[in-house]
Amino acid sequence: MPPEPEARKQLRHPEKAHRPDNPIKRKPDWIRVKAPTHPIYHETRKLMRDNNLVTVCEEAACPNIGECWSQRHATMMIMGEICTRACSFCNITTGMPKHLDADEPRRVADAVAQLGLRHVVITSVDRDDLKDGGAQHFAQVIAAIRLAAPETTVEILTPDFLRKDGALEVVVAARPDVFNHNLETVPKLYPSIRPGARYFHSLRLLDRVKELDPSIFTKSGVMVGLGETRIEVLQVMDDMRSADIDFLTIGQYLQPTVKHAAVDRFVEPSEFEDYARMARGKGFLLVSATPLTRSSYHADRDFAALRDARNAKLRAA
């Protein structure tokens, strides 16, 4: 066989190369964000580089990176920057990941301490290549943060640990303050948007967290603007409440490249307000629903609100 063309080798998403282009729609004014210029943004970026850390803020091309990094908030992505899944909405590189870095938990914990974070979010790529999906590595990172920054609360955003028996129990035993796993979209769109995952497995994962340790807050999010209907989003809310999920996030899907899933429509801010109102009525302790909402957006502030909401509910009981 002839050697693979150099251009293809350099593709971030080679599995998407054969797909027809989906033109990227012009964003409405309510989604536009300014380029980051704040000096603290550059300080945060330097700290990440100095510690050889990966952030989902950069890898997923988050629109809020300028605001968050200017406040020294960053969501650290562990276990490398190459994912074994190929979700059509995601900008993270797909391929075969490298071996786990045994020193990563220490480096993450040191960065958390240096940033002086009150709350930190730790996420990861999917690691279907690992026997436990990376569960033990998550536990080691949580333990390292507890040691280096004992006052910092820890939120994790995990893969689904599909077909990884016992993995969830390992992570829950490490006792994160918040366990987040995103359902991402409505069930009918899973084959095209999240083909490597299973909707009811993800839902059961979050339900199981509560069974194992009811004191851990659970959180999940969905994107809108992918072709879902309002009724379908409301059904997902009901499914989440059946799993006793505490915190719901809803944000607008933004298309990373022409090879990714197309934006079906840009959801109006008033519709996000309606979703938030409906979700609060269904019993979520906290809801964040805006066009720019992402899983980790304002996570430190939201954790304080989440804790206050639980305490208020307990007092009222």
Stockholm file with secondary structure:
# STOCKHOLM 1.0

chainA/1-317         MPPEPEARKQLRHPEKAHRPDNPIKRKPDWIRVKAPTHPIYHETRKLMRDNNLVTVCEEAACPNIGECWSQRHATMMIMGEICTRACSFCNITTGMPKHLDADEPRRVADAVAQLGLRHVVITSVDRDDLKDGGAQHFAQVIAAIRLAAPETTVEILTPDFLRKDGALEVVVAARPDVFNHNLETVPKLYPSIRPGARYFHSLRLLDRVKELDPSIFTKSGVMVGLGETRIEVLQVMDDMRSADIDFLTIGQYLQPTVKHAAVDRFVEPSEFEDYARMARGKGFLLVSATPLTRSSYHADRDFAALRDARNAKLRAA
#=GR chainA/1-317 SS CCCCCHHHHTCSCGGGTTSCCCCCCCCCGGGCCCCCCCHHHHHHHHHHHHTTCEEHHHHTTCTTHHHHHHTTCCEEEESCSEESCCCTTCCSEESCCCCCCTTHHHHHHHHHHHHTCSEEEEEECCCTTSTTTTHHHHHHHHHHHHHHCTTCEEEEECCCCTTCTTHHHHHHHTCCSEEECCCBSCGGGHHHHSTTSCHHHHHHHHHHHHHHCTTSEEEEEEEESSSCCHHHHHHHHHHHHHTTCCEEEEEECCCCSTTSCCCCCCCCHHHHHHHHHHHHHTTCSEEEESTTCCTTTTHHHHHHHHHHHHHHHHHHC
#=GC SS_cons         CCCCCHHHHTCSCGGGTTSCCCCCCCCCGGGCCCCCCCHHHHHHHHHHHHTTCEEHHHHTTCTTHHHHHHTTCCEEEESCSEESCCCTTCCSEESCCCCCCTTHHHHHHHHHHHHTCSEEEEEECCCTTSTTTTHHHHHHHHHHHHHHCTTCEEEEECCCCTTCTTHHHHHHHTCCSEEECCCBSCGGGHHHHSTTSCHHHHHHHHHHHHHHCTTSEEEEEEEESSSCCHHHHHHHHHHHHHTTCCEEEEEECCCCSTTSCCCCCCCCHHHHHHHHHHHHHTTCSEEEESTTCCTTTTHHHHHHHHHHHHHHHHHHC
//
